[in-house]
Amino acid sequence: MDDGPQTAEAFWRMAQLADDEGIDYIVATPHHRTERYDNEREQILTAVAYCNSLLSDSELDVRILGGQECRAYPDMAEGLTAGELMTVNDATYQLVEFPSGDVPDYAFQLIYNLHMEGITPVIVHPERNRVIQKDPEILRALIINGAVGQLTAGALTGNFGRRVRKFSELLIEHHLVHLIASDAHDVTRRPFQLKAGYQQIRTLYGEALETAFLARAEDVLVGSGFYQEPPVTPGKRFGLPFRRG
């Protein structure tokens, strides 16, 4: 479904790659409420059950869990109560995606509304959002108001270029991201790079921070809260030069 593997064979190749990387659980996060994709909770659960049935008789030690990368919209809390949204593993964290060139004016109200429903919003790939690149203080304010930041592993390993890699490092150093995800789509163009991403954290910042990132991922799967270092105020030269087009 969505822009992930389109056939059982393609899914199988991804599962094998995940197993090779030592990944035990894959959270399937199809897009929802974008111009191209709508994937509601029941559709996702059906697809997850099918994928796990393909894996049930295999030797691969990989299982699929449900999730959803929902494009931000004002009434997300209502979508949650209506059964439209799919939190990570049906627990208490919801992946929220902003348009690549925008942080909506209602973002702070959205965070508040989700928290009122017992859900913590996870802002996905903020390192690629052009508004946040220009003014990281926006992300700091979102974190202070209760959001969590999730970095794409490929951004940290350089797949999106040197500028995004350096910005990703700055987000980590300023405590503005708390999780790392593969954002894998296939086995070639957008493969799993989770192992390399964690290794990069360990190389740059030490084993303790790598362990913290791993522990937070487990907390998200079961819906537990975790300690967040207070976000550091970005300096004037923290943001990336903003380029249009």
ABEGO torsion letter per residue (X at the ends): XEABBABAAAAAAAAAAAAAAGBABBBBBBBBGBAABBBBAAAAAAAAAAAAAAAAABABBBBBBBBBBBBBBAAAAAAAAAGABBBBGGBABBBBBBBAABBBAAAAAAAAAAAAAGBBBBBBGAAABAAAAABAAAAAAAAAAGBBBBBBAAAAAGAAEAAAAAAAAAAAAAGABABBBAGBABAAABBBAAAAAAAAAAAAAEAAAAAAAAAAAAAAAAGBBBBBBBBBBBBAAABBBBBBX
